[in-house]
Amino acid sequence: MNWQCWTFRFLDTCFFRDGLPYHAGEGGYTMVRTIFPPFITTLQGAIRTCLAEERGWRPGQKNGWPAELGGPDDPGDLQFRGPYLWTAEGPLFPMPLHLLVKKMQDVSYAFTRLIPGDPVKCDLGEVRLTVPDPPLAGAGLPENLFLLPSGLQTVLQGGLPETSEVQDSAKLWATEYRTGLERDDNTRTAWKGMLYNCAHVRPDRGLGLVVLVCGIPKEWPVAPRRVLNLGGEGRMAEVKVDLLAAEQALLPPPGIPAPHTDGRLYFTATLITPGWYEDLERVIREGPPGIPGKCVSACLGKVVQVGGWDLANQEPRPLVQLLPAGSTWFFAADVAEVDDLANLHGQCIGAGTAYGFGQILIGKWREEI
């Protein structure tokens, strides 16, 4: 497949709100925050709109939308991967949730891994809950941390990353709190009491978002650079389009385990993009569909919700529940299925795979003997 690399860089702040109500009198809250990085649902819409406009379509037209670009509920001939955070050092990946981290006084990080413990009986039945190996006092969840490819490769191979391979979101973007008002267009004065609060994100100058796209007809000319409105409040972003030799060029290699002394393969499956599944409860307990072997345990993040804007019908999309990137399952499989593991690395599993949901990486979780 011929993949194109679309790199988005924001010219100012950006605003991608979640699914909370945002109408006057609703919600009972004082602040609407932005989601960053945004979900692919927003970015793929911007990409398809750009491609359609280059073919002569304009917003508001009922005719002229290219059939190759699909419709409101399918991407047509296109496939997407990402979005991935991008810096001068390359892509950044969400920290796998089977790691625990402790920030030291010298601004370095100490890590430990979670592995399935001995079977215990609880409200879920007899399960293997994860335990730290080795214990690390004061360690917590790796929130707002990202890994360079070299660090993620180390984790997939069963090791722990170095501090130099970790990026904190606080150094990648800043949150800016803003207050807005409703204006009477006739008098050009503010309506009394009609105020709202929101939080924008200001990305660092060197931070971008990369989305991989394939399936664009070869005969379609694609502008190598453009500026467009993206996200809430029509914030401006620059987009550059380059060719990519292969999708796998961005990903670290898989951590394929050697057979254990008991003849089994012990491996992890980690999401690097949010996972969308029809039977979410089953996936939480048994792992994503199509992965060989048996799910032994899991380290999963809190379910998140994604909506979006239906451009065709000019209305919000229904909210969908997703598992966050970084969620990790532990599996045990027969040694005969080792080739299937290598083929699964970097693939998207579940629903919405054409959009890039559910992309997984394969790693190790048990000492090889």
Secondary structure, 3 states (H helix, E strand, C coil): CCEEEEEEEECCCECCECCCCCCCCCCCCCCECECCCCCHHHHHHHHHHHHHHHCCCCCCCCCCCCHHHCECCECCCCEEEEEEEEECCEEEEECCCCEEEEECCCCCEEEEEEEEEEEEEECCEEEEEEEEECCCCCCECCCCEEECHHHHHHHHCCCCCCHHHEEEHHHCEEEEEEEEEEEECCCCEEEEEEEEEEEEEEECCCCEEEEEEECCCCCCCCCCEEEEECCHHHCEEEEEEEEECCHHHHCCCCCCCCCCCCCEEEEEEEECCCECCCCHHHHHHHCCCCCCCEEEEEECCCCEEECCEECCCCEECCCEEEECCCCEEEEEEEHHHHHHHHHHCCCECCCCHHHCCCEEEEEECCCCC
